[in-house]
Amino acid sequence: MIEQVEVLIVGAGFGGLAMAHELDRIGIRDYCIVEKAGSVGGTWRDNTYPGAACDVPSHLYSLSFAPNPNWSRLFPRQAEIRAHVEAISQPLIDRGKIRFGWTLASLAWQPDRQRWIATNAAGECIEARHVVAAMGGLHVPNWPDIPGRETFAGASCHTARWEHGIDVAGKRVGVIGTGTSAIQVIPELAKVAGRLHVFQRTPVWVLPRPDLPLPRWLQRLFAWIPPLRLAVRGAVYLQLEALSLALLKPRTAFWARWLARRQLRTQVPDAARRASLTPNYPIGCKRIALSNDFYPALMQSHVDLETSAIAAIEPEGVRLSDGRLVELDVLVYATGFRPMDVLSNVQVQGEDGTNLSDYWRDRPVTANGIAVPGFPNLFFLLGPNTALGHNSVLYMIESQARHIAQLMSDARDAGKHRIRATSSAETAFMREIDAAFPGTAWAGGCTSWYVDKRGHNIALWVGPSLAYRWRLRHARRRDYTLD
């Protein structure tokens, strides 16, 4: 007998928890969260590399319905974020709402029953009227296409799959990449490695990280006076929202460029090394990194910055394009994620038999970043073109979860069973995304996960996050049909 639920939520990270909260709010209790792993946490469960932390201040990187007055730092570390997610998910676990070790393998729409059949890797099935995909994007490793990668004789791992059993103390360690994950892990590895080689393809803009511990008296004050915590949250949000102007109009980002260049000039006195670390693209084209210790780590005598291209990986180490072999004991891939691959191993078949992978073959397209025509009652949290380059994605997640819940409420109140995004809504949304993208910092010519090989923006919402929430408030009756 196939289990039946009203709503199936896939993923028990921040997105899945936000969706569950919204369903409880509108009175839908018949839902289930399935999670492939054995615990909650999503991104913050999977990314456990040394130095892992969030680049959004803690009081903003919190779900609005679960404020945490006890953050120990202005910028939260991985372990503290994971503990926070575990704490807010415990009531759902106690209610039996989360099922662990359930890996989604396929979704198939049943036209006769107007419901989805979700099947896991073990062949178990759940039938649901609605499905919300809340798998997140920053956990599928991006393995670089380098010849000989499998031949390396030493220990190796990706930052998104950190091997805590690897001993790096006193060893010759190589790190491929200088993105945001690399900038966090490199200073930690520099503390213990005998020799550290950093392989840089493209330098990144690095701004100071204004991190500091939050004393206990201040934590108690946040707990006693909730409006104070809300004021801090609001102030941080507005500060980061103002950054969107600099990314939309790169000429206005002079202050950010000045801060980044000042830090580079102050922390890297060597002119040649400084030139190697200076980006030649607009600030914000790649994700801006925040760090106070990345440049000082590179200036240590046992740390080498390698700027020659990697030709191949060999058993003994990394062969560079200039012919040199950099011998290594440990190799770390800090090469980021593949956010659009979270559904790559899931077969999704819509109402006319179309596979989502075929529909998205040229480019992932949606209505409002949430729904796809021809795939009724299927919704995405942080779907294509709803990630941010300047603010907290939790704001976007909560905007979407509220929107999806209200759609379900509308359908319930009207006695309808199908919620379908219209093709015109999809066309209008993608046209607006494409029209806004040229001239922004993100379109500045760099290589990033925001943009595909054809130059299409496949990841980012182009504009203030407040504008996205406003859009969703007015989209329910315009962009969907209920039948």
N, C-alpha and C positions, 0 to 999 in steps of 0.2 A: 504494500500500500504506500502510495506516494504522500509524503508530508505536504500539507498545504498551509500557507501563510498569506496574509494580505500583502505584506511588504517584505522583500528580501534585501538586506543591505550587505554588500560585499566589501569587507575590510573593517578592521577594528582600530583604526587610527583616529586622529582628530575628526576626520570627515564622517566616519561611521558613527561616532559618538554624538556629533552635532545633529546628524539626521535622526538618530534615535530620540534625542531630546525634542526635536520638532514634532515627531510623530506622537510622542506622549502629550505634547502641548495641545494638539488638535484632537486628542482622544482616540488615536489609532494605537491599540495595544498589541494587535496581532502582527508582530514583526519578529524577524530573526536576523541576527548579524552573524555572518560566517567569516572566519578568519583562517588563512592558510597556515599561520604559525601557531605556536603553542601559548602565545601570550599577546596582549594588546601592545600598541605603541607605534606600529607602522614604521615610518622613517626613523623614529627615535629608538626603536627596538633594533633595527637592522644596522644602523650606522654607529658603531661603537669604537671607532678608531681613536687613538690618543689625540686629545685636543678638540674633539667634536663638540660643537656648541652652535647656538642659534645666533644669527646676525640681526634679529629683531629683538628689541628690549622685552624683558620678561613680562611686564604688566600689560603689554599689548599682545604678546604671544600667548594668549590665554583665551579660552572660549568664554563668551560674555556671561553665560549662565553658570560658569564654574570658576569664579575669580579665586586667585590664590594670593593671599596677603603675605605669604611666607617665603617668597622667592629670596634666595640668599645673595643673588648678584643682579646687577642691572641687565646683563646679558646671560641667559641661562645656559648651563652646560647640559650635555646629553643625558647624563644619569638623572639629573633633577627633573628634566622634562619628562623622561620616561616614567619616573616615579609619580609625577603629577597625572599623567595619562592613566596610569594604573589605579590611582586613587579615585578618579572621577568615573572610571569604568566599573569599579567594584559593585555598585548597586545593580548594574545591568547583569553582571556575572551572577550575583546573588539571586536575581530574578530568572536566571536561566536563559537570558536573551542572547548570549554570545556562545557560538559553537566553534571550538578551536580545531585545528588540523583538518579544515575543510577547504580544499583547493578547487576553485571553480575551473571546470574544463570546458563547459559549453552552456550556451543559453539558446533556447529555441522557442519562438512564439507559436502558440497553438491557436490558430484562428477559430476553431470550433468552440474552444473554451474561453477564449479571450484572456489567456494567461500565459505566463512564461514557465518553461520547464528548465530548471538549473540543475546541471549534473556535475558532480565532482570527479576527481581523478580516480576514485574508487568505484565509480558507477552509481553512487547514491544520488537520489533526486529530491528536489524540493520544488513544488509548484507554487508560484506567487503571482498575484495580480500585478504588482509593481516591483521593479528591480532598481535599486540605486547602487551604481558602481562608485565606491569610495575607496579605491585602491591606492590613491596617492601617486606621485610621480618620481620621488627621489629615493628609489630603492633598487631599481633595475640597473646593474652596473653597465657602464659603457666601456667595453674592452676594446682597446685600440687595435686597429688592423696593422700589426707590425709583423713582418716575416720572422719566423723562428720563435714566436712567443712561447710555444709549448716545449721548446728544447732547453730552456734555462734550467741549470742543474741545482741552483740554490733554492731557498724558500721564497715564495712570492704570494701576494694577495692583493685584492682590490680594497680600497678604503671602505666600500660599501659591504664588504664581506671580510672584515678584519679577522685575522687569525691570531688570537691572543697567545697561542703557544709558540709563536715565532720569537726567537731570541735575537734582538737587534743590538744588545749591549756589546760595544767594542767591535762590531762587525762593519763591513763595507756595505753600505746601504744606498740604493738608488731609488729616487722618487720620480716617476714620470708624470708631469703635469704641474701647473702652477695656478690652478683655479682655486675656488674657495675652499674645497676640502683639503687641497694640498697646502694652502696657506695656513690652515689650522694644524695639520699633522707635522709639517716640516720642523717648526720650532721644538716640538716634543721629541722628534727623532734626533734632532741635533744635540739634545741633552745627553744622549746615551750612545749614539753611534760612534764607532771609531773613525769612520770617514763617511761623509754624506755627499752624494752626488745628486743634484737637482737638475732634471732634464726639462728645459723650458722650450716650448714651441713658440708661444706668444706671451709677452708680459701682460700683466693685469693691473688695472688701477686699484690702488690700495689706500683707503682712507683710515685715519686714526680710529681706534675702537675705544670709545669713552666708557670702558667697563670699570666697575668698582663694586666692592661688597656692600650689601644693604644690611646695616646693623640691626640687631634684634629689637632695639627700641623703635626703629622705623617700621619694622615688620609688625610689631604690636600696634603701632599707630594706624597702619593700614587696616588691621583687623578691627580696631575699635571705631574707626571713622571711615566707613566705606566710601562716602563722597570724596575723600582725599584720594583714595585709590582710583576712583573713576576720573578724577581731575588729571591725575598723572597719566592714566591710560589715554584720555582724550588729547592731552598736550602732545604725547609721543605720536599719536596717530596723525594729528594735524602737521607735525613737523615732517614726518615721512611722506605724508600726502603732498606737501609742498615740493618734495623731491621730484614728483611726477612732472612738474613744469620744466625742470631742468632736463629731464629725459625726453619730453615731447619737443622742447625747443633747446637743442644743445648749446646755442649761443648763451643762454642764461646760466649755464653750468660753470661759469668762470670761477665761482667761489669753490666748487668741488675740485676743479682742476688745480686751483691754487693750494688747497689743503693737501691734496695728494702729492703734488710736486714738492711742497714744503717738507712733508714727511720724508719723501725720498731723498731730498737734498740733505736733510739733517741726519738721517740714519745711514746713508750710503755716501761717504766722503769720496770714494774712488770714482773718478769721472767716467772711466771706461765701464765699470760695473753699473754705474747709474744709467748710462746710455742703454745698456742691455736690458734694463728693467723699466725703461720708459715706453709705454704703449704708443702706437701711432694711429690709434682709432679714438673716436669720441668716448669720453667717460660715460659708462652705462651701456655701451654696445655689448659687452659681456657683463655678467653680474658683478657689481662692485664688491670688492672684498674689504673687510674691516679687520685690521690687525695692528698691534703695536710691536709685535716681536718677530714678524716675518723677515723684515729687512735686517735687523740685528742678527738673526740666525744665519742669514746668508753671508754676513761679514765675518763669521768665525773662521779661524784658520783651517779647520778640518772640514769645511763645507765648500764644495765646488759648484758653481753654476755653469751648466753645460748648455750652450745655445746652438751648437751644431745639430742638424737634424739627425734623428735616429734612422740608421739604414736597416738594422736587423738586431734581433736578440739572439745571442749564442749561448751555449752552455756555460761559458765563463762570465758572461756579462752582456753589456750593450755595445754594439758596434755603431760608431757614428759615421756620418757621411764624409767626414774628412779622413776616414781610415782608422782612427784610434779605437782601441778596445778598452772600455771602462770595466775593469774586473769588479765583480760584485758577489757578495754572499746572500744578500736579500734584495728583492726587487718589489717595490710598492707601486701599484697603479692608482694614481689619484686623478683619474680621467673622467670623473663625473658620471652622469646617469643618462638613461634613455627614457625620458618621461612618456614618450608616445608608445612605448613597447609594453606597457602594463597589461594590455589585452592581446599581446602577440600570441600567447599560448591558449587563448580562449576563442572557441568558435561561437560567433553570435549570428543567429539567423533570424531575420525580420519577418514581417507579415506576408511578404510576397516571395519568400525563400531566398532573398538577397542576403549574402554574408556581409557583415560590417567591414571585414578586411577588404572585400572587393569595393564596397562603397567608398572606403577611405584609401583606395590604392594610390591615387594621385596626391591626395591631401586630406587630412581629417577636417571635416566640415560639420557644423552643428548650427542649431538655432540657439542663440544666447549662450553657447558653450555648454549647454545642458542636455539637449535632446536632439534626436536625429529623425527626420521624416522617414516613415516606413518602419520605424522601430518603436511602436507605441508602448507607453508605460515603462520605458527604459530611460533612466536619467543618470547624468554624470556629475560628480562633484570634482571640481578642478579639472574639468574636461579641456579640450583644445581651446586655446585663446582666452583662458581665464587665469593663468598664472600671472604673478606680478614681479616687476623688477625693482620695486621701490618700497613696498609696504608689506604688512602681514597678510599671508594667504588665508589665515583663519577668518579674516573679515570677509573674504570672498566665499569661503566655505559656508559660513553662517548665512550669508546673503542667499546662496543657492539652496541650502537646506530649507530655509524659510519659504522660498519660492516654490520648491517642489512640494513641500507639505501643503501649501495653500492650493496648489493645483489638485492634489489628492482630495482636499477638503471640498473644493468646488465640484469635483466629479461626484463625490459622495452625496453632497447636498442636492445635486441635480439628478441623482439616480442614474448616472452614466458610469460606464465601465472602462472606456478607452480614452486616454489622453494622447493626442497626436500633435506633434509639432508640424507646422505647415511648411511647404517648400518655399513659400514666399518669405517666411520668417528666417529660414536658413540663408536664403539669397541675400536678404537685407543685412543680416548680421555679418556675413562674410564680406559683403561689399563695404560696410562701414569699417571693418577691421583693416581691409586692404587700403582703403582711402586714407586712413589715419596713419598708416605705418611709414610711408616715405617721409624723409626729413627728420625722423626721430633719431635719437642716439642709437636705438636698437638696430636701425637700418644703416649703421655707419660703416659697413664693409668688413667687419670682423667675422670670424667663424664662431658660432655659439649654438647651443641647443635650442635657442629661440627660433632659429630659422632653418628650413630644410635646404637641400642641395639646389633646389630651384629658386631659392630666395624668398619663399613664402614664409610669413610669420605663422608658425603652427602652435605657438605656446602662449603668447602674451596677450593680455588685455591691454589695449593701447589707450590709456587714459587714466584719470583718477579712479580709485576704487569706489569712491562715493558716487561717481557717475554710473558705475555698473549696478550698484544697489538701486539707484533711482530707476535705471532701465528696467530691472526686474520687477519693480513695483508696478510698472505700467504695461508689462508684457503679457500677463496671464490671459486676458481675453482677446488680445490682438494676435498672438502668435501660436495659439493652440486651438484645436477643435476637440470637443467632448462628445462622445457618442456611445 
